[in-house]
Amino acid sequence: MKILIPPSEGKTKLKSTGPIFSETNFRFEREVGQIVRLLELIDNEDLKSIYGTSQEKSELFHRQNEDIFKSRCAPAIERYTGVVYEHLKWETLKDSAKDYMEKNVLIFSGLFGMTTPLTMIPNYKLKMNVLSLQYHWNHTLTKILDSEEVIFDLLPQVYRKAYTPNKKNVIQIEFIVENKGKKTSAGHYGKAVKGKFIRFLAQNNVYDVKGITDFEYDGYSWNGEFFVKDLWLINMNPQNPIEKKDSVLIIDDLIATGGTAEAASKLVEISKGKVAGFIFVINLFDLDGCNKLKKKNYKISSLIEFPGH
């Protein structure tokens, strides 16, 4: 099992005291060397388009990358300081959770391909979407990942192009905000949730899809396809009259397609309550509402069965 996560633009500015990169026997030393040689061929006037900043800073980043094999290293998990890593809070994890991460987490990188949290890397700046680096890494990373039984992919799209997933073993983890049926990516805030999610996996020793369903944070919950935060339901229930771990029996006079019942269950679960089951007076059985709820493992009871057509 592997968990694929992105690097961060933010990196520690503290001077590294670890080994020099050329002395670390890095797994992809040859591939990194190829990228460095490619960088050495780039003209100064093209640097801004590669590094996306001022000419002065671009030249600084470029020299840093060219000297990568002479630079001192720090563990990747300490090198990256972006939002995902802030909310992951590596330094507060127990040793068992850190061991889990070192065994299962792979951090993608434009310059280094992928590393474990404790892989020693120098400071650098190079995105995956420049110099066609996704294609430079694709064959190597795909070959390594193809044999994994389960992969939780938390990568942005640009990093997903750096390997070709075997659809049978890859679960792409997305964090979605829904408002009145309209779904959008959680965007920048999704990075914070992603960090919390990675921490959850490590603390709970999760190795399969079933294990991720218990993750809930700030209104996000697993719907069988992705983690979704339903703003409309949250706004409809601002005072949370249902308290955490309350067991709620939902009673209604009629079930047809099940939409209203499903919305009611979401309100309960957003409030951290548990749906004990549903009781309906009439079930319009051929509209399939009860079956939809049963597929979600809810207990259902009805007094009268009646066709809806």
C-alpha atoms as a printed R data frame, in Angstrom:
    type eleno elety resid chain resno       x      y       z
1   ATOM     1    CA   MET     A     1   0.000  0.000   0.000
2   ATOM     2    CA   LYS     A     2   1.219  3.484  -0.830
3   ATOM     3    CA   ILE     A     3  -0.067  7.019  -0.181
4   ATOM     4    CA   LEU     A     4   0.980  9.559  -2.811
5   ATOM     5    CA   ILE     A     5   1.220 13.179  -1.680
6   ATOM     6    CA   PRO     A     6   2.552 16.380  -3.267
7   ATOM     7    CA   PRO     A     7   5.558 18.422  -2.143
8   ATOM     8    CA   SER     A     8   5.128 22.053  -1.182
9   ATOM     9    CA   GLU     A     9   6.357 25.306  -2.649
10  ATOM    10    CA   GLY     A    10   7.278 26.373   0.877
11  ATOM    11    CA   LYS     A    11  10.524 24.874   2.152
12  ATOM    12    CA   THR     A    12  12.518 25.397   5.297
13  ATOM    13    CA   LYS     A    13  15.094 28.175   5.082
14  ATOM    14    CA   LEU     A    14  17.169 26.789   7.939
15  ATOM    15    CA   LYS     A    15  20.684 25.822   6.889
16  ATOM    16    CA   SER     A    16  20.875 22.069   6.432
17  ATOM    17    CA   THR     A    17  23.507 20.182   8.427
18  ATOM    18    CA   GLY     A    18  22.841 16.744   6.971
19  ATOM    19    CA   PRO     A    19  24.963 14.862   4.437
20  ATOM    20    CA   ILE     A    20  25.859 16.189   1.000
21  ATOM    21    CA   PHE     A    21  23.356 14.927  -1.569
22  ATOM    22    CA   SER     A    22  25.957 13.152  -3.712
23  ATOM    23    CA   GLU     A    23  26.859 11.009  -0.674
24  ATOM    24    CA   THR     A    24  23.308  9.801   0.099
25  ATOM    25    CA   ASN     A    25  23.064  7.060  -2.577
26  ATOM    26    CA   PHE     A    26  19.747  8.517  -3.667
27  ATOM    27    CA   ARG     A    27  17.546  5.980  -5.428
28  ATOM    28    CA   PHE     A    28  17.036  8.115  -8.551
29  ATOM    29    CA   GLU     A    29  20.460  9.735  -8.704
30  ATOM    30    CA   ARG     A    30  20.789  9.046 -12.430
31  ATOM    31    CA   GLU     A    31  17.428 10.637 -13.268
32  ATOM    32    CA   VAL     A    32  18.192 13.686 -11.109
33  ATOM    33    CA   GLY     A    33  21.537 14.034 -12.881
34  ATOM    34    CA   GLN     A    34  19.765 14.065 -16.237
35  ATOM    35    CA   ILE     A    35  17.540 16.927 -15.079
36  ATOM    36    CA   VAL     A    36  20.513 18.913 -13.768
37  ATOM    37    CA   ARG     A    37  22.320 18.516 -17.105
38  ATOM    38    CA   LEU     A    38  19.179 19.735 -18.873
39  ATOM    39    CA   LEU     A    39  19.033 22.772 -16.582
40  ATOM    40    CA   GLU     A    40  22.632 23.624 -17.432
41  ATOM    41    CA   LEU     A    41  21.621 24.061 -21.076
42  ATOM    42    CA   ILE     A    42  18.943 26.694 -20.363
43  ATOM    43    CA   ASP     A    43  19.657 30.323 -21.278
44  ATOM    44    CA   ASN     A    44  19.306 33.033 -18.637
45  ATOM    45    CA   GLU     A    45  16.470 34.759 -20.486
46  ATOM    46    CA   ASP     A    46  14.327 31.621 -20.184
47  ATOM    47    CA   LEU     A    47  14.685 31.231 -16.423
48  ATOM    48    CA   LYS     A    48  11.685 33.383 -15.457
49  ATOM    49    CA   SER     A    49   9.325 31.130 -17.401
50  ATOM    50    CA   ILE     A    50  10.686 28.071 -15.569
51  ATOM    51    CA   TYR     A    51  10.728 29.400 -12.028
52  ATOM    52    CA   GLY     A    52   7.784 31.823 -12.264
53  ATOM    53    CA   THR     A    53   9.420 34.656 -10.362
54  ATOM    54    CA   SER     A    54  11.717 37.651 -10.882
55  ATOM    55    CA   GLN     A    55  14.899 37.335 -12.925
56  ATOM    56    CA   GLU     A    56  17.049 37.777  -9.827
57  ATOM    57    CA   LYS     A    57  15.261 35.070  -7.838
58  ATOM    58    CA   SER     A    58  15.088 32.791 -10.890
59  ATOM    59    CA   GLU     A    59  18.867 32.951 -11.282
60  ATOM    60    CA   LEU     A    60  19.264 32.167  -7.570
61  ATOM    61    CA   PHE     A    61  16.949 29.140  -7.770
62  ATOM    62    CA   HIS     A    62  18.687 27.986 -10.928
63  ATOM    63    CA   ARG     A    63  22.153 28.040  -9.338
64  ATOM    64    CA   GLN     A    64  20.708 26.200  -6.351
65  ATOM    65    CA   ASN     A    65  19.361 23.431  -8.593
66  ATOM    66    CA   GLU     A    66  22.579 23.208 -10.634
67  ATOM    67    CA   ASP     A    67  24.569 22.715  -7.402
68  ATOM    68    CA   ILE     A    68  22.127 20.152  -5.990
69  ATOM    69    CA   PHE     A    69  24.714 17.339  -5.726
70  ATOM    70    CA   LYS     A    70  26.999 19.586  -3.647
71  ATOM    71    CA   SER     A    71  24.222 20.710  -1.277
72  ATOM    72    CA   ARG     A    72  23.502 19.500   2.223
73  ATOM    73    CA   CYS     A    73  20.306 17.651   2.984
74  ATOM    74    CA   ALA     A    74  17.437 17.417   5.452
75  ATOM    75    CA   PRO     A    75  14.617 14.829   5.697
76  ATOM    76    CA   ALA     A    76  11.940 15.573   3.084
77  ATOM    77    CA   ILE     A    77   9.209 15.731   5.735
78  ATOM    78    CA   GLU     A    78  11.132 18.513   7.485
79  ATOM    79    CA   ARG     A    79  12.172 20.216   4.246
80  ATOM    80    CA   TYR     A    80   8.581 20.894   3.138
81  ATOM    81    CA   THR     A    81   6.669 23.531   5.111
82  ATOM    82    CA   GLY     A    82   3.475 24.127   3.096
83  ATOM    83    CA   VAL     A    83  -0.137 23.895   4.291
84  ATOM    84    CA   VAL     A    84  -0.379 20.102   3.949
85  ATOM    85    CA   TYR     A    85   2.705 19.662   6.127
86  ATOM    86    CA   GLU     A    86   1.606 22.261   8.686
87  ATOM    87    CA   HIS     A    87  -1.620 20.340   9.310
88  ATOM    88    CA   LEU     A    88   0.053 16.935   9.159
89  ATOM    89    CA   LYS     A    89   2.185 17.987  12.166
90  ATOM    90    CA   TRP     A    90   4.861 15.340  11.752
91  ATOM    91    CA   GLU     A    91   6.728 16.430  14.865
92  ATOM    92    CA   THR     A    92   3.759 15.568  17.129
93  ATOM    93    CA   LEU     A    93   3.125 12.078  15.722
94  ATOM    94    CA   LYS     A    94   3.946  9.012  17.771
95  ATOM    95    CA   ASP     A    95   6.838  6.858  16.585
96  ATOM    96    CA   SER     A    96   4.418  4.193  15.348
97  ATOM    97    CA   ALA     A    97   2.633  6.737  13.146
98  ATOM    98    CA   LYS     A    98   5.976  8.031  11.820
99  ATOM    99    CA   ASP     A    99   6.996  4.456  11.012
100 ATOM   100    CA   TYR     A   100   3.703  3.992   9.152
101 ATOM   101    CA   MET     A   101   4.377  7.115   7.091
102 ATOM   102    CA   GLU     A   102   7.956  6.155   6.270
103 ATOM   103    CA   LYS     A   103   6.729  2.753   5.095
104 ATOM   104    CA   ASN     A   104   3.724  3.939   3.089
105 ATOM   105    CA   VAL     A   105   3.941  7.623   2.118
106 ATOM   106    CA   LEU     A   106   5.645  8.755  -1.091
107 ATOM   107    CA   ILE     A   107   6.177 12.466  -1.746
108 ATOM   108    CA   PHE     A   108   6.249 13.375  -5.441
109 ATOM   109    CA   SER     A   109   8.742 15.972  -6.676
110 ATOM   110    CA   GLY     A   110   9.667 17.505 -10.013
111 ATOM   111    CA   LEU     A   111  13.389 17.170  -9.259
112 ATOM   112    CA   PHE     A   112  13.517 14.003  -7.140
113 ATOM   113    CA   GLY     A   113  10.673 11.930  -8.604
114 ATOM   114    CA   MET     A   114   9.354 10.568  -5.328
115 ATOM   115    CA   THR     A   115  10.794 10.170  -1.851
116 ATOM   116    CA   THR     A   116   9.794  8.795   1.513
117 ATOM   117    CA   PRO     A   117   9.342 11.258   4.401
118 ATOM   118    CA   LEU     A   118  12.824 10.550   5.779
119 ATOM   119    CA   THR     A   119  14.680 10.600   2.453
120 ATOM   120    CA   MET     A   120  17.438 13.201   2.682
121 ATOM   121    CA   ILE     A   121  17.043 15.980   0.098
122 ATOM   122    CA   PRO     A   122  18.613 19.433  -0.417
123 ATOM   123    CA   ASN     A   123  16.689 22.665  -0.773
124 ATOM   124    CA   TYR     A   124  15.456 23.197  -4.347
125 ATOM   125    CA   LYS     A   125  12.760 24.762  -6.485
126 ATOM   126    CA   LEU     A   126  11.427 22.989  -9.563
127 ATOM   127    CA   LYS     A   127   7.806 22.262 -10.379
128 ATOM   128    CA   MET     A   128   6.636 19.080 -12.047
129 ATOM   129    CA   ASN     A   129   4.953 20.933 -14.927
130 ATOM   130    CA   VAL     A   130   8.120 22.498 -16.401
131 ATOM   131    CA   LEU     A   131  10.576 20.921 -18.853
132 ATOM   132    CA   SER     A   132   8.054 18.073 -19.367
133 ATOM   133    CA   LEU     A   133   9.222 16.522 -16.095
134 ATOM   134    CA   GLN     A   134   5.984 14.524 -15.760
135 ATOM   135    CA   TYR     A   135   7.061 12.496 -18.796
136 ATOM   136    CA   HIS     A   136  10.662 12.266 -17.621
137 ATOM   137    CA   TRP     A   137   9.468 10.474 -14.477
138 ATOM   138    CA   ASN     A   138   6.449  8.594 -15.817
139 ATOM   139    CA   HIS     A   139   8.052  5.307 -16.850
140 ATOM   140    CA   THR     A   140  10.210  4.995 -13.727
141 ATOM   141    CA   LEU     A   141   7.469  5.809 -11.213
142 ATOM   142    CA   THR     A   142   4.795  3.766 -12.994
143 ATOM   143    CA   LYS     A   143   7.009  0.672 -12.958
144 ATOM   144    CA   ILE     A   144   7.524  0.992  -9.203
145 ATOM   145    CA   LEU     A   145   3.900  1.723  -8.298
146 ATOM   146    CA   ASP     A   146   2.244 -0.787 -10.615
147 ATOM   147    CA   SER     A   147   2.807 -3.699  -8.234
148 ATOM   148    CA   GLU     A   148   1.123 -2.031  -5.244
149 ATOM   149    CA   GLU     A   149  -2.183 -3.569  -4.173
150 ATOM   150    CA   VAL     A   150  -3.699 -0.284  -2.950
151 ATOM   151    CA   ILE     A   151  -2.689  3.316  -3.692
152 ATOM   152    CA   PHE     A   152  -4.326  6.358  -2.112
153 ATOM   153    CA   ASP     A   153  -3.584  9.173  -4.569
154 ATOM   154    CA   LEU     A   154  -3.776 12.661  -2.998
155 ATOM   155    CA   LEU     A   155  -1.834 14.339  -5.806
156 ATOM   156    CA   PRO     A   156  -2.879 17.439  -7.776
157 ATOM   157    CA   GLN     A   157  -3.513 16.733 -11.461
158 ATOM   158    CA   VAL     A   158  -0.120 18.009 -12.601
159 ATOM   159    CA   TYR     A   159   1.648 15.434 -10.402
160 ATOM   160    CA   ARG     A   160  -0.685 12.617 -11.421
161 ATOM   161    CA   LYS     A   161   0.772 12.880 -14.916
162 ATOM   162    CA   ALA     A   162   4.104 11.671 -13.505
163 ATOM   163    CA   TYR     A   163   2.817  8.096 -13.365
164 ATOM   164    CA   THR     A   164   0.216  6.047 -15.219
165 ATOM   165    CA   PRO     A   165  -2.154  4.567 -12.641
166 ATOM   166    CA   ASN     A   166  -3.408  1.021 -12.735
167 ATOM   167    CA   LYS     A   167  -7.111  1.818 -12.286
168 ATOM   168    CA   LYS     A   168  -7.660 -1.397 -10.355
169 ATOM   169    CA   ASN     A   169  -5.448 -0.398  -7.457
170 ATOM   170    CA   VAL     A   170  -5.611  3.423  -7.370
171 ATOM   171    CA   ILE     A   171  -8.128  5.382  -5.299
172 ATOM   172    CA   GLN     A   172  -7.954  9.090  -6.062
173 ATOM   173    CA   ILE     A   173  -8.811 11.029  -2.912
174 ATOM   174    CA   GLU     A   174 -10.638 14.279  -3.642
175 ATOM   175    CA   PHE     A   175 -12.060 16.891  -1.277
176 ATOM   176    CA   ILE     A   176 -15.174 18.494  -2.743
177 ATOM   177    CA   VAL     A   177 -17.420 21.345  -1.638
178 ATOM   178    CA   GLU     A   178 -21.069 20.980  -2.647
179 ATOM   179    CA   ASN     A   179 -23.639 23.763  -2.533
180 ATOM   180    CA   LYS     A   180 -27.169 23.133  -3.799
181 ATOM   181    CA   GLY     A   181 -25.939 20.324  -6.029
182 ATOM   182    CA   LYS     A   182 -22.983 22.211  -7.510
183 ATOM   183    CA   LYS     A   183 -19.651 20.512  -6.803
184 ATOM   184    CA   THR     A   184 -16.294 22.310  -6.794
185 ATOM   185    CA   SER     A   185 -12.817 21.423  -5.593
186 ATOM   186    CA   ALA     A   186 -11.979 22.487  -2.047
187 ATOM   187    CA   GLY     A   187  -9.060 24.433  -3.547
188 ATOM   188    CA   HIS     A   188  -6.388 25.910  -1.281
189 ATOM   189    CA   TYR     A   189  -8.327 25.019   1.886
190 ATOM   190    CA   GLY     A   190  -8.359 21.425   0.696
191 ATOM   191    CA   LYS     A   191  -4.616 21.318   1.453
192 ATOM   192    CA   ALA     A   192  -5.340 21.699   5.168
193 ATOM   193    CA   VAL     A   193  -7.910 18.887   5.038
194 ATOM   194    CA   LYS     A   194  -5.428 16.773   3.085
195 ATOM   195    CA   GLY     A   195  -2.853 17.223   5.843
196 ATOM   196    CA   LYS     A   196  -5.394 16.199   8.491
197 ATOM   197    CA   PHE     A   197  -6.340 13.176   6.387
198 ATOM   198    CA   ILE     A   198  -2.744 11.959   6.050
199 ATOM   199    CA   ARG     A   199  -2.327 12.340   9.808
200 ATOM   200    CA   PHE     A   200  -5.534 10.326  10.336
201 ATOM   201    CA   LEU     A   201  -4.228  7.498   8.129
202 ATOM   202    CA   ALA     A   202  -0.973  7.341  10.083
203 ATOM   203    CA   GLN     A   203  -2.588  7.507  13.521
204 ATOM   204    CA   ASN     A   204  -5.150  4.825  12.674
205 ATOM   205    CA   ASN     A   205  -2.862  2.501  10.704
206 ATOM   206    CA   VAL     A   206  -5.205  2.511   7.683
207 ATOM   207    CA   TYR     A   207  -4.481  0.026   4.895
208 ATOM   208    CA   ASP     A   208  -7.754 -0.231   2.959
209 ATOM   209    CA   VAL     A   209 -10.703  1.774   1.681
210 ATOM   210    CA   LYS     A   210 -12.889  0.756   4.608
211 ATOM   211    CA   GLY     A   211 -10.485  2.478   6.967
212 ATOM   212    CA   ILE     A   212 -10.836  5.914   5.331
213 ATOM   213    CA   THR     A   213 -14.608  6.100   5.830
214 ATOM   214    CA   ASP     A   214 -14.219  7.097   9.491
215 ATOM   215    CA   PHE     A   215 -12.333 10.285   8.617
216 ATOM   216    CA   GLU     A   216 -14.399 13.408   9.251
217 ATOM   217    CA   TYR     A   217 -13.110 16.957   9.497
218 ATOM   218    CA   ASP     A   218 -14.870 20.314   9.281
219 ATOM   219    CA   GLY     A   219 -17.972 18.844   7.651
220 ATOM   220    CA   TYR     A   220 -16.148 16.613   5.134
221 ATOM   221    CA   SER     A   221 -17.249 12.988   5.022
222 ATOM   222    CA   TRP     A   222 -16.771 10.077   2.623
223 ATOM   223    CA   ASN     A   223 -19.685  9.423   0.233
224 ATOM   224    CA   GLY     A   224 -18.220  6.338  -1.418
225 ATOM   225    CA   GLU     A   225 -16.577  8.340  -4.187
226 ATOM   226    CA   PHE     A   226 -14.904 11.354  -2.556
227 ATOM   227    CA   PHE     A   227 -14.922 13.463   0.595
228 ATOM   228    CA   VAL     A   228 -17.660 16.067   0.353
229 ATOM   229    CA   LYS     A   229 -18.681 19.064   2.443
230 ATOM   230    CA   ASP     A   230 -22.309 19.979   1.770
231 ATOM   231    CA   LEU     A   231 -22.626 23.703   2.490
232 ATOM   232    CA   TRP     A   232 -26.371 23.745   1.913
233 ATOM   233    CA   LEU     A   233 -26.977 21.110   4.580
234 ATOM   234    CA   ILE     A   234 -24.615 22.831   6.993
235 ATOM   235    CA   ASN     A   235 -26.345 26.183   6.492
236 ATOM   236    CA   MET     A   236 -29.729 24.525   7.022
237 ATOM   237    CA   ASN     A   237 -28.525 23.185  10.356
238 ATOM   238    CA   PRO     A   238 -26.432 25.964  11.937
239 ATOM   239    CA   GLN     A   239 -27.191 25.286  15.611
240 ATOM   240    CA   ASN     A   240 -26.485 21.538  15.595
241 ATOM   241    CA   PRO     A   241 -29.315 20.471  17.962
242 ATOM   242    CA   ILE     A   242 -28.071 16.891  17.531
243 ATOM   243    CA   GLU     A   243 -25.016 16.239  19.652
244 ATOM   244    CA   LYS     A   244 -22.046 14.023  18.919
245 ATOM   245    CA   LYS     A   245 -22.813 10.281  19.123
246 ATOM   246    CA   ASP     A   246 -26.591 10.846  19.477
247 ATOM   247    CA   SER     A   247 -28.546  7.954  17.968
248 ATOM   248    CA   VAL     A   248 -31.378  9.282  15.785
249 ATOM   249    CA   LEU     A   249 -34.390  7.383  14.436
250 ATOM   250    CA   ILE     A   250 -35.831  9.129  11.371
251 ATOM   251    CA   ILE     A   251 -39.605  8.740  10.887
252 ATOM   252    CA   ASP     A   252 -41.543  9.891   7.817
253 ATOM   253    CA   ASP     A   253 -44.947  9.217   6.347
254 ATOM   254    CA   LEU     A   254 -43.729  8.308   2.848
255 ATOM   255    CA   ILE     A   255 -40.608  7.238   0.962
256 ATOM   256    CA   ALA     A   256 -40.434  7.444  -2.817
257 ATOM   257    CA   THR     A   257 -37.005  7.968  -4.422
258 ATOM   258    CA   GLY     A   258 -35.327  8.488  -1.042
259 ATOM   259    CA   GLY     A   259 -33.929 11.976  -1.647
260 ATOM   260    CA   THR     A   260 -35.507 13.573   1.419
261 ATOM   261    CA   ALA     A   261 -34.531 10.658   3.655
262 ATOM   262    CA   GLU     A   262 -30.948 10.794   2.413
263 ATOM   263    CA   ALA     A   263 -30.775 14.554   3.094
264 ATOM   264    CA   ALA     A   264 -32.081 13.964   6.610
265 ATOM   265    CA   SER     A   265 -29.396 11.347   7.235
266 ATOM   266    CA   LYS     A   266 -26.699 13.791   6.089
267 ATOM   267    CA   LEU     A   267 -27.952 16.404   8.553
268 ATOM   268    CA   VAL     A   268 -27.656 13.885  11.367
269 ATOM   269    CA   GLU     A   269 -24.176 12.750  10.328
270 ATOM   270    CA   ILE     A   270 -22.850 16.288   9.794
271 ATOM   271    CA   SER     A   271 -23.839 16.920  13.415
272 ATOM   272    CA   LYS     A   272 -21.737 13.836  14.367
273 ATOM   273    CA   GLY     A   273 -24.874 11.861  15.255
274 ATOM   274    CA   LYS     A   274 -25.619  8.317  14.154
275 ATOM   275    CA   VAL     A   275 -28.680  7.277  12.153
276 ATOM   276    CA   ALA     A   276 -30.279  4.411  14.063
277 ATOM   277    CA   GLY     A   277 -32.647  3.676  11.174
278 ATOM   278    CA   PHE     A   278 -35.696  4.814   9.205
279 ATOM   279    CA   ILE     A   279 -39.394  4.103   9.713
280 ATOM   280    CA   PHE     A   280 -41.892  4.961   6.961
281 ATOM   281    CA   VAL     A   281 -45.655  4.562   6.957
282 ATOM   282    CA   ILE     A   282 -45.772  3.987   3.174
283 ATOM   283    CA   ASN     A   283 -43.009  2.668   0.923
284 ATOM   284    CA   LEU     A   284 -43.524  3.284  -2.797
285 ATOM   285    CA   PHE     A   285 -41.378  0.234  -3.439
286 ATOM   286    CA   ASP     A   286 -40.953  0.505  -7.219
287 ATOM   287    CA   LEU     A   287 -39.327  3.967  -6.875
288 ATOM   288    CA   ASP     A   288 -36.400  2.254  -5.149
289 ATOM   289    CA   GLY     A   289 -35.887  4.713  -2.268
290 ATOM   290    CA   CYS     A   290 -35.628  2.014   0.396
291 ATOM   291    CA   ASN     A   291 -33.106  0.045  -1.631
292 ATOM   292    CA   LYS     A   292 -30.889  3.126  -1.963
293 ATOM   293    CA   LEU     A   293 -30.851  3.518   1.807
294 ATOM   294    CA   LYS     A   294 -30.247 -0.187   2.385
295 ATOM   295    CA   LYS     A   295 -27.178 -0.023   0.126
296 ATOM   296    CA   LYS     A   296 -25.776  2.482   2.610
297 ATOM   297    CA   ASN     A   297 -26.364 -0.022   5.408
298 ATOM   298    CA   TYR     A   298 -29.237  1.866   7.050
299 ATOM   299    CA   LYS     A   299 -31.935 -0.149   8.845
300 ATOM   300    CA   ILE     A   300 -35.321  0.343   7.153
301 ATOM   301    CA   SER     A   301 -38.875 -0.465   8.255
302 ATOM   302    CA   SER     A   302 -42.201  0.395   6.615
303 ATOM   303    CA   LEU     A   303 -45.838 -0.364   7.478
304 ATOM   304    CA   ILE     A   304 -47.399 -0.422   4.003
305 ATOM   305    CA   GLU     A   305 -45.872 -1.430   0.653
306 ATOM   306    CA   PHE     A   306 -47.462  0.361  -2.277
307 ATOM   307    CA   PRO     A   307 -46.513  0.831  -5.975
308 ATOM   308    CA   GLY     A   308 -45.522  4.344  -6.974
309 ATOM   309    CA   HIS     A   309 -46.756  4.090 -10.542
